[in-house]
Amino acid sequence: MQDAKYEILVWLPSPMGDAILCTPALRAIRRHFKSSRISFFANEAVRKVLSPSRFNDIWIQQHGKNPFKIVKTFKEHNFTHAILFKNSFSSALAAFMAGIPVRIGYAREGRGFLLTEKLYPSKSSAAKFKPSSMVCYYLAVSSQLGAGATDVSLELLTDPQDDKSLRTRFPEIAEPKGPIVVIVPGGAFGRSKYWLSERFAQTADWLISNYNAAVFISVSPNPAEKQIAKEICDSSKFKLVNLAERPIDLGELKSLFSIADLVISNDTGPRHIAIALQRKVISLFGPNNPAWTETGYENEIQIVGDAPCAPCDKPTCKKSEHLCMQAITVEMVCTAAKKLLEANQRQSAFKAEQKFTKISDLSRAGSRESFFCDEDYKTSLGEVGLTSIDAVFSFNEACNLTKDNLPRHRSRLRFEIDSPSATLFLKRYNCPPILTQVRNWLSARRRISCGLFEVEPTTKLTAAGVNTPKIISYGEQWGIFFEKRSFIMTEKIPDAESLERRLPDCFSAPATAEKVKLRKNFIAQLAAFVKRFHETNYRHRDLYLSHIFYDDKGRFCLIDLARAFKPGLFAGRFQIKDIAQLYYSAPGSFFSRTDRLRFYLGYTGRSKLIGKDKVFIRKVINKAGRMARHDVKQGRAVPFAS
């Protein structure tokens, strides 16, 4: 179709994000049809976000969905062509009823017979569309008209009046003391796309603490998103700019995005605004496949919260726990922010959860066993012969870590692999006693193998932002009713040691002012780590310093999670036990009473003790005293009394 003096109607998609993803196709149409008059038809939100635009001559705003009124409007313009980026049946019907001679769009929603030129979307099955970028999806329409393009970049313009209005209203923008960061915690699609409010707040605090950032919380005016903005602002230690309380229109929002140094967003429309305005962007994905909205933008980092049920493309999570978004940790987002703010990091992607593959060569007739391993380690495990349950339990080419006091059904090994180079630990459970199995079932509230009893809390704690050892492989074999064998394989925590073996250098003499400051910071971080662990409702039962590792980058990691569980009626009792075990295992030669009090205040988040704190502390000290008397009888040293 060659350029001529056509009257072209372009019916834009309704979602704001889709309209922005359409801009490469709109640019191609404008360049190809230079002599034609191009009219955009869209709702008010789409018109505002795309205006001002150099891709059209006229805006026709859609008022309501009455097809007869729409047909009447179209007839007033004598259109020769209708380009239907909107996929609905009613859009094709209106163009047909208006007598527009050429009608092009995708033959879907049963509207193919109403179109004169049709395209067909790719499908992975009879009922499902194949995930592919909407940018390419829309460009295929323009290409059908002869308006092909290689430029796939999104494009938006801001209005100078909006720029001026924004700077007048927000002094934080006029004289920023650090980077301007916009956080977008909502999304019109549904709550399944939402990252946790408290994690947005923690991320905002980190950005302010480390970069003195001015943080804006941008939400739509609906009550649900206003509540999210309030939760984030209430949870933050600092003053954030809540745009729910200081609302701006879409034009001013674009102006804000245009000067932002960083935008952190769920997978929603404003994310595309940021990309179209060439900002640095961190995009958080959970239920939706990133392939749908892939733009190839070089200054975007995508953090994908994978889960066994993702991507589900459902607006509401049907699971008891929102695993895909929980899998995205504050540390991941802050690491990405650091890269973008400091190093101009190019396109990248993080995977919040590993991809496990089921080994296919172990299935036997009547066998009830499973064997899973991380895809990145499958080759290395194959090289040492670990490809089946039988191979795992006959494997002895490793360092035996089994202790004399370890139950006979348990064994522990350490071995090395080359690609990737790593040290792995293997825990094996061979015919566990029935009583042990039943005890695990009661704790988990379902039938579960000993190996999976450790896999489950490790996975859930990692998703909740608590560092745990990386799982490399796991498997189980069942008899008629009880477990025969199971195992879990984990990777050694890089550059880390347990706090029992080595405390940071700030605990060594002499106690300089700088070391005291570092000790206070360490204790505060340890308290925050334990608090985060308990907020998951898990308890450890062996929460000694020997089971908390600390690496060279200042990160804590919790190990031996076969002891972790969620208590029912006695959560408070096990909370006291956990804190008492920390109190007991903290050497008196390093941790003073003031240090212990500072830890407790950090754990509770209070600046001073209240009545119930004194009761709790008394119970902790009494529990530690009972533990000490038991160890003295056994001839063992008592760490906190040293």
N, C-alpha and C positions, 0 to 999 in steps of 0.2 A: 504494500500500500504506500504509494508515493505521496509526498507533501503536496497539498493543494489547499484551497480556501474552504476547509471543512468546519463544521460546527460540532465540536467533540465534547461529549459529556463523559466525565470521569466520576463514577460513583465509588467513593472511598470506603474502605472497611470501617466498621464502627469502633472497635477497640482502639484507643489512642496509640498503644504500642504497635499494633498492626499497621496503622496509618503511617507511622514513622518508618517502619520496615518497608513501606511501599515507595519511599522517596527515591531510591535509585531508579525504579521503573518510571516514576513521574518525571524525573530529570531526562531520561531517555526519550520519553514521549514528547516533551517540550522541545528537545533538540531536533527531533526528526520532523515534527510538524510545526515548523517555524511560521508558516503562513496561515495556519489555522487558528481559530479562536477556541480556547480550551476552558471549559467550565468545570469546577469541582463541586460535587454535591456531597454534603456530609453533615453530621450533627454538630452542635455548637462546640463541644469539647475538641473534636478533630479540627474544626476550623481554627480555633484559637491556638492549638499547638502547632499547626502548619503555617500559620500567618505570622509575619509576612512571608509570601512565597513568590519565587520567580518562575514557578512552573505553570502558572495558570493566569488567565485574564479575568475571570469572573468567579465569585463565590456564590453558590446557591445553598442557603442553609436549610437543612431538613427540619421541619416542624411536625413532629408526630409521625405515625406510620400509616396513616390513611392512604391506601394506594390510589384512590380516585383523586385526592388532592395533589399527590405527587405527579400523577399522569397529567393533570391540568397544568401544573407548573412546567413540565417538560414540553408540552405542546406550545407553550408561549415562546420557546427558544428555537424551534425548528432544527433540532439536532439531526446531523447526518450519521453520527456514530455514537454508540454507547459502549464505553469500556467499563465493565462491571468487575471491579476488584472486590466488591461485596459479594459474598457467596450465596446469599439467600435466594429462595425461590421467588419471593415477592419483588426483589430488585429486577429480575429478568422479566417478570410479568408486567411490571410498570413500564419498562422500556418497550416491551412488545405492544402494550396497549396504547402507548404514546405514538406508535407508528414510526419509531426510529429505525431506519433501513438496515443499518449494520449494528449488530449486537454481539459483542465478544466477551467471553468469560469462561469459567470452568463449568463443565457439565456435571454438576453435583446437585444434591437436594432435589433431584427429579426435574430439573429445569432445562435439560439439554434441548428439548424440542422447541424452546422459546429463543434459542440462540442461533445466529447465522454463522458464527465461527466459534468452534468449541475447542477447549483444551481439557485433558483428562489428568487428574492428579495421580501420582504413583501410589500404589497400594501394596502393603505387605501381605494382606489377606483380603478376602471378599468384604470384610466389615471394617478393616482398619487401614488408615492412611499411613504410608511409609514416612517416618520422621525425616524431614528435609527442611532446609532453611526457607523461611517465608520470603526472604529477600529474593532468592532464586525463583520461588513460586510466583511472585508478582512480576519479576523480570521476564518470565516465560510469556506472559500476556503481552507485554510491550514488544517482545521479539516477534510474536505472531503477527504484529502489525508492521513489521519491518524496522522497528525502533530497538534494535539490539544495543547492548552496552557491555563494556568490560569494567566500568567503574561501579563497584557495589557499595561504596561508602554511603552511610546515612547522612542526611543534611537537614539542618534547621537554621533559621535566622531569628535573631531577636530584634525587638522594636526599641529604638533609642529612648523613647519615652518610658518604656518599662525599665530600662537600665537606670535612668535618672530617678524614677520613682523608688526603685529598690534601694538605691544608695541613700536616699533621703530618709527612708523609713528605718533603716538598719545601720546604726553607727558601727556595729561589729564588722560591717563590710567596708565602711569608709576607711577605717584605720586598723586593719587586722594585725594582731601581734604574732600570728602564726598562720598555718594553712587553713583555708576554709573547707570544711568537710560537711557534706550533706548525707544524712542517713535516711533511707527510704524503707521503713519497716512494715509497710502494708502491702496491699495488692488487691485489685478488683476481682481477680480470679477466684479467690477464696482463702480461708485460713490455712490450708495445707501448705501454702507457699511461705508462711510467716516463720522467720527465725525467732528464737526466744527473746522476749523483751529484755530480760536481765543480761543476756549476752550482748545485745546492742548497747546497753548501758555500760557494761564493763569495757567494751571496745571504745566507746566514747571517752571513758575515764582514761584509758591507756593513751589515746590520741592527745588528750589535753595534758596529761602528765608528761608525756615524752616530747610533744611538739608544740604545746601551748595552742592547740587548734581551737578555732571557733566552730562549734558543732551545731548544725541545724537539723532538726527532726522534721521531715516533710511527710505529711499524710493527707489523705483526701478528707473532705468535711464530714464523712459519715461517722456516726457515734462509735462504731467498733474501732475504727482507726484512731479516732481522737483518744479513746481509752488506751490504746497501745502507746501513743505518744506520751500520755500522762504516766504510764507505768515506767517507761524508759527514763523520763525526767525525774520521777520520784526515786528511782533506783540509783541514779547517778550521784556521785559525790560532788559534782561540779554543776554550775549553772549552764544548761543547754538552752538553745533557742527553739522553743516549741512553736512551730508554725500553725498548730491547731489553735493556739491562743492568739497568735499574731498572723492571721490568715493573709495570703497573697493570692492573686489570680494566676492563671496559667501563663500569661505573658511575663509576669514578674518571676514566676517559678523558673521559666526558661532563662531569664536574666541571671537568677541566682546560680543555676547550674552552669551558665557560661563562664562564671568567674571562680567556680569551685576548683580546689586543687585535688579533691578526691570525692567520689560518690560511692557509697556502700549501699547496695540495694538488693532486695529480693528480686526475683525474676518477674518484673512488672513494668508498666509503661514508662515511668520516669527513668528506668535504666536505659531505655532507648533514646530518651532525650539527652542524657549524659553522653552517650556514644555519638549521637548526631552532632553534638556541640564539641566533640573532640576532647572530652575530659578523661581523666584517669578513673577507672571504674573497677570495683570489686562486685561481682554478681554472685548471689547465693542461690544455688539450685537444689531442690529436693524432689518434689513429686513430678516435675516437668522435665522432659528430655531437652537438654541444651541444644540439640540438633535443630529444633524447631525455630530457634531465634538466633542461630549462628550468623555472625556478621563478619568474622575475620578481623575484627578491630584489634589493632596491635597493642593498645594500652588498656586492655581489659584482662583481669585475672578472674577466671571462673572457679568457684569452689563448689564442688559437687558432693552433696551429702548422700552418698549411696546407701541403700538398704535393700534387703532381699525383696521388698515389695515395690521398690522404685525402679523406673518411673511409672507411676500409676495414672498420672494426668487427671486426678480427681480433686475437686475443689475442697473436699473435706476428708481428713484422714480417718479411716475406719478402724485403725489399729488402736490398741490400748495405750501405746506409746508412739509418739511422732518421731520414729527412728531416723528418717532421712534428714530432717532439719536438725535433730539433736546431734547427728554425726558431725556437724560443722562446729568446731570449737572456736573459742575466742582467740586462742593462740594462732590458729590458721589464718583468721581474718587479720589479726595484728601483724603477722609475718608478711602477708600480702601487702598490707598498707605500708609497711616499712620499705618493701621493695619498690613500690610505686612512688612513694614520696621521696625516697633517697636515691634510687638507682635508675629511675626511668625504665623499669622492667618492661620488657615486651610481652607479647601474648603468652599466656601460660595457663595451666590448669592444675588444681589440686584435687586429689581424690580423698574424700574424708573417710572412706571405708574401703578396705581391700576387696579385691575380687577373688573369690575362692572358686576353684574348679573341682568337680568330682572326678576322681580317677576312674576311668572307664573299664580297666582290664581286671577288676577284682570281683565283679559280680558273678555269683555262682548260683546254680539252681537251689532254691530254698534258703539261701543265705540272707540273714538280716544284718548286714553290716554296711558301713559307709566309711569313706576315706576322702577327706577334702584337703586341698593344699592351696596356698597362695600361688597364683599364676606365675609370678616372678621367680618362684623357687622350685617350680615343678621339675625343670631340667636338672637342677643340682641334686634334688632328692632322688631323682631317677639314677643319677650317676653313682650314688652310694647305695642304691638298691631299695630305697624306701618307697615302694609303690603299692604296698598292700598291708593289710592288718597283720598277716603272717610275717611279712618281712620286718615290720616294726618290732614285733615281739621276739624275733630271732636275731635282731641287730645287736652286736656286742663290740663293734669296732669304735669304741668311744671310751671316755673317762667315766668310770662308775662313781657316782656321787651318793650312792645309797649309804645311809648311816645305820648304825647298829640298832638305834631305837625306832627306826622306820618300820611300819607294819610290813609283813611279808608279801602282801599283795601289791605293794607299791615299789617302783624302782625309778631311779633318776640317772640320766646320762647327759654328758656334755660332749659335743663333737663339732668339727669344723666343716664348712663347705666353701667352695671356691668362687662360684658365680651365681649370685653376688657373694663376695667374701664376707662371711659372718660366722659367729659362734652361736650354736643352737643348743637349747636344753630340751630334753625329751622326758616327759613324765608318763609312766605306764602303770595301768591298773589291770592286774591279771586275776580274774575271779574274785572280786571284792566280796567280803563277808556280807551275807544277806542283811545283817543288822546295820552295817555301814550304808548299804544301798537304801534301805528303808529310811534311815535318818536323813539322807540326802533328799529323798522323795518328799519327806515331810517339810524340809526347809524350802524346797523349790515349789512345793504344792503340786507336784506332778511327778510322773515317773521319768527319771533322767539318769544317764550314765555318769560315772565319776569324772570322766574326762570332760563331758559337756557341762558338768556342774561347775567347772572352772571356766570353760569357754564363754558361757552365758554372762556372768558378771563382768568378765574382762571386756566383752564386746559392748555391754550396756554402759559400763563406766567410761570407756573410751568415748562413746557417743555423748556422754554427759560432760565431757571436758576434763575427766580425771585421767592422767597419764598412767598407762599400764604397759606391760611387756607386749611386744608385737607378736600376734599369733601367726605361725607359719603353716601349721597343719594340725588336723585333729581327726579323730575317727572313733568308731565304736562297733562292737559286735554283740548281738543279743541272742540269748537262748529263747526258750519258749516264753518265759516271763521275766527272768532276771538277766542282768548284764553278765557277759562272759569276759570281755576285754574292752578297754578304751584307752585313749591316749590324748595328750596335748603336747604340741611342740611350739616353743617360743624362741624368740631371738634375744640374745644378750643385749641389755640396755647399753648403748654406746657411751663410752667415756664417763661411766657412773659407778659409784660405790654406795653401799648401804651406810646410813648415818651411824650405825653401830660401829662400823670399821673406821670411818673417817668423817669428821666434821669439817666444815670449811675452815680455812686458815684464820678467819677472824676470831676463832675460839682459842687460838694459841696465845701464849704469853709473849711479850708484855701487852697489857690491855690499853692500847693507845686510843685516843679519841676517835680516830678513823675506824678502828676495829670495833669499838663499842657501837658506833653507828651502823656498821655492817651487820653486827650481831642482832641488833634490833630489827633490821630489815629482814634478815634471815628468819627470825622467829615469827615475824608478821606474815611472811610468805608461807611458812610451814603451817601456821594457824589457818590461813586462808585455804590451803590445800586440804587439810583435814576437814574443815568446815564444808568445802565443796563435796568431798567424799560423803559425808554424813547427810548432806542435803539430797543425795540420790536415794536416801532411805536404806542404803546398804550399811552393814556393820561388818567388821573384819574378824573379830574374835582373837586375832594375834597381831594387834596393831602396835608392835614394838618398833623401835628404830631400825632393827635388823631387816624389817620388811618395807622400809621406805628408802628408796635410792635417790641420790642427788647427783646430777651430772655437771659437767664443766660449764654449761650454759645457764646454770641456776634453776634447773627444772626438777621437780619432784616426780617420782614414779612409785606406784604401789604394786608390790609383788605378792606372790603366794595367795592368789585369789580363790584357791580351792576352799579357803576359810571364810570368804565373803558370802554374805547372805542377807536377805531382807527379813528381819524378825517380824512377827505378827503382834502379839500382845505385849512383848517385853522389849520394845525398841529402846525405851529409856534406860533399862537395865544394861543392855548391851552397849549403849552409848557411854555410860559410866565406865564399863569395862574397857572399852577402847581407849578412852582418855586416861584411865588408870594405868594401862599398859604403856602408853607413851610416857606418863609421869614416872613410872617405875624404871623404864629403860633409859631415861635421860640421865647421864652421869652427873652426880652431885658436884664433881670437880669442875664441870663445864657450865652447868645450868644452875643459876642461883634461884632463890625463892622469887626474886623480882622477875627473872626471866620466865619462870613458870606462870606467874601472875600475868605478865605481858602476853604470853601465849594464850591464856584463857580469855583475856579481854579481846584479843584479836579473833579468837574463835567465836565468841558471842557477838562481836561487832559493837560492843559497848565501851564507853570511855571510863566507867567506874562500876564497881560491883553493886548489885541489888540483892535483896533478901534471898531470892531463890538461887542466886549464884553461890552464896555462902553454903547453902545446904548441899548443892551439887558438888562443890569443892571438898566439903567434909566427906561425902560419900566416896569421892575419888581417892582421897588420902587414906581412908579406912580400907578401901579395896587394895591399894598399893601396899598397905601395912600387912594385910593378910597374905599377899603374894610374897612379901619379904620374909615373914615368919616361916612360910613353907620352904623357901629356898635355903634359909639358914639351917633348918632341920636336915636338908639334903646336902649341906656342906657347900652350897654355892654362894658366890658373892652377890650382894645386892647393889645394883648400879646406882640408884639414886642416893644411896647412903654413903657412897664413896667420897 
